[in-house]
Amino acid sequence: MPKFSANLGFLWRELPLLDRITAAGRAGFRAVELHGPYDTDAALVRAACEANAVTLVSINAPHGDGAKGDFGLGALQGRRDDFKASIEQALAYARAAGASAVHVLAGIVAEAEKPRAREIFEDNLAWAALQAPDLTLLLEPINQRDAPGYFHSTTTEVVSLIGTVGAPNLRLLFDVYHAAIGEGDILTRLERLMPVIGHVQIAAVPSRAEPDEGEIAYPAIFDALDRHGYAGWVGCEYRPRAGTDAGLGWVDRLGVRL
C-alpha cells in the first residue's frame, strides 16, 4: 500500500501553516507537502515537522508576481532573472526546511509563443537542475480546464522536456486528477511513465474532492503503484467536501492506512 502525504495547500487551509503541520501529524499523516510556505520561517517549518514526526516531501517554487497573473515563471520570455531568483529562493527554503523536492512551475503561455517558450524553459530547467544536485525538481502537467494556457498540460509534453534536458534530478509529478481530465488511460500511463515519475498526487475526478467518489477507482491506482514498484509518497491534493477532518473517512472507505 502506498504511503500518503497531506498537501497543506488544500488541507486544513483555515489554519496557519505551522498548525496545519500539527493537524496533519495528529490525523496520522507521516508526510506533508506545501504550496507557498515562504511567509513562514523555514526553520520553524522544519521544527514543526520534526515535532510532529512528519517528513516534508516538497514545496512549490514561487509563482511570481500575482499582480501580473503569474502562475510560474519557467517558460516566460523576458523573465529569466525573475525565474532564477525564484529558484534560488525555493532551493534555499527547501534545504532549510528539510524538503527533498521542489515543484517548478512553467507559467501561462499563449499558444503562438509556445515554441519559443519551450526553448526558454529548457534552458531554465538545465540551469535549475545544476543548482540542485541534492534535490529533485518536479514538473507537473496541469489540465487546461483548471489552468487555461498553462504551458504544459500533458504527461507527453513533460516527459519530452525531461528527455531533452537530460538532468537526472528532473522528474514528472504525476497528478492523477490532472492526468485523468487532460488525457485519461491512467493505469497504462502509470506503467509506461514509472521510470520518470518522482511524485504522485490524487483527488477525485471530476470534483477534486476526497478520492472516494467520482470516475477513478483509486484502489486500482494504489494496486498499480505497488505492482510497478513505486516507493515514493502519494500526495493528497484534494479539496475537502466539508472540512478536512470530517472528510478523512475516505481512508477507511478505501481500506488504506495513512
N, C-alpha and C positions, 0 to 999 in steps of 0.2 A: 504494500500500500504506500502511495506517495506520502511525503511529508509536506505540511501546509504552512504557509506564511500568511500573516494578516497584512493586507495592503492598507496602510493607515492614511492614504489619500482618500479612501472611500469609507473605511470602517471607523466608528466612534468619532465622526467628524465634529460632533458637538463639544468635544473635549480638547483642551490644549494638548500639544503634541506629546509631551512627556507623560501626561495622564493616559493618552491613547496607548502608549507602550505598556504602561501598567495594566490597563484593561485587557490588552491582548494576552499578556502573560497570565493574568487571572483567569481568562477564558480557556486557557490550555494551549494557546499557540506557542510554538517553540521558535518562531522567527517572525520578523516584521520586514516590511519594505515601505519606503517613504517616497512621496512625490516631491514636494518642495520644502525641505526642512531648514532652509538657510536662515530663517529668523530665530532659530533656536541654536544655542551654542552646541557645537559638535561634541565637546567633552561631556556636556550634560546628557546628550543622547546616548553616548557610549555608556555612561554610568547608569542610566535608566535601563538600558538593555541588559547590562550585567546584573543589576539588582533584580531584574525580573526573569533572568535566565533565558533570554531570547537572543537569537542571532540576528544581526542586521544584514539582510541579504543585499539590498540595493537601494539606490536613490536615483532620482531623475536629475539630469543636468538642468540648469536654469532655462526657463522657456525663452527668455529675452525680455524685451520691452512690451509690457502689456498694453501700453498706450498705442503702440504700433500694431497691435494684434498679433504679436509674435507667438508662435507655438513651436519653438525650436529655431535654431539658427544654422544648423549644419549645411543646408543646401542653398542658403540665401546669398544672392550676389551682392557684393559690396559690404558684407558683414563679417569678413574673416577675422578682423581684430576682436569684434564682439564675441564671435564663436570661441576664439582662443581664450579670451578672458573667462568665458563661462565654463569652459572645460577645466581650466586651471582652478577655478573656484570649486567645481564639483569634485575634482580629484583630491584637492586638499581636504575638503569636507569629508569625503568618503574615508580617507585614511585616518583622519582624526576621530571620526565617529565609529569606525570599525566595519564599514561596509566593504563587500568584496566585488561589487559590480555597480556600474553607472549606466543608466539608460540615456543614450544620446539622441536628442530629438532633431529631426530634419528640418521641420518648418513647412509653412504653406507656400506652395509654388504654383504659378499659373501654368497651364498645360503647355503653352508655347515656349515657356522658359525651361522646361524640364531637361532638354539635352545639355544645356549649359549648367544647370543646377546639378546634374549628375556628375559632371567633371569637378565642380566645386566641392561637392560632398565627398567624392573620392579623395581629393587632396586633403580635405579637412580631417577625414577619418584616418588617413595614413599618418598625419601629424599627431592626432589624438592618441592613436594606438602606441606610438613611440613614447608618449609621455606617461603611459600607464602599463608598464610591463608586469606590474604586480596586481593589476585589476582586470576584470572583464568588462568590456564595453558592449552594451546591448543595443540592438536595433529592432524596433517594433513596427510591423505594418499596422496601420490604423485605418479602419474602414472609412469609406468616403461618405457614408450616411452620418456618422458621428463627427467626422472632421473633414468637411469638404475641402478639397485642394491640398490635403496633406501629401507630402512628396511621395512617400511610398505606402501603398495600401495593400500590397500582396506579398506573400512569402517569396514568390518568384523574384520580385524586384529586390528584396533584401538579400536573398541568397546570392543573387548576381553581384550585388555590391560587395558582399563579403568575399566572394571569389576574386573579384577584381583587385580589391585592396590587399588581400592575402595576409592579413595580420592574424596571428594565432589567438589573440585575445579579443577578437571581434566576433560576436555571436548573435544568433537570432533569438529574440524574445517572442516565443510562440504563444500568443494570446488566443485561446480557443474561441472566445466571443468574437473578436475581430476577424479571425480566420473563417469562422462559420458564416458571418454576414457577408464578407467580401469574396470568399472563394468556395467554401464547403469542402466535402470529401476529407473530413478531419482525420479519420483513422489512417487513411492512406498517406496523407501529408506527414503525420507524426512519424510513421515508419520511415518514409523517404528522407525526412529532414533531420532525424535524430542526431546525425553526426555534427550538425551545425547549431543545434538548439542549446542555448545557455540558460534559459529560464522559461517557465510555463506559467500562464495565468488563466483563471477561469471565471466565468459568470454565466448566468442563464442566457439563452438565446430565444427570443429577441429582446427580452425585458432588461437584461443586465442586472437582474436581481440575484438572490441566492441560487446556487446551482442545482436546486431540486425541482425546477419547473422548466417548461419550455421544450425546445426541439432537441436538445443534446442529452443523450443518456450518459451522464458523467461516470457511472460505474464502468462503462465500456472504455471510456477515456483513461480512467485510472488503471484498469487492467492492461491497456495498451502501453502505458508508460512503464509499468512494471515489466511487461513482456520484452520491451525494447531496451531495458536496462537504464532507464532514466533515473539518476541518483540525486538530482537537484530538488529544489523547493518548487512547490506549486502555489503561486500567489493567488489569494482570494481577493480579487479586484472586482467586487460586485457592489451594487447599490442596495443596501438593505431595504426590504419592503416596509418595515415598521420598527426600526431601531436595531442596532447591531446585536445586542444581547438577545433580544426577542427572536431574531432570525437564525440563531445558531442551532436551531433544531434540525437544520439540513444535515448536520454532521451525523446524527443518529439515523435520520431517514435514509441517507446514502450508505450507512454502515461503514463509516471511516473513523479514523482517530486523528485528532489534531496532534 
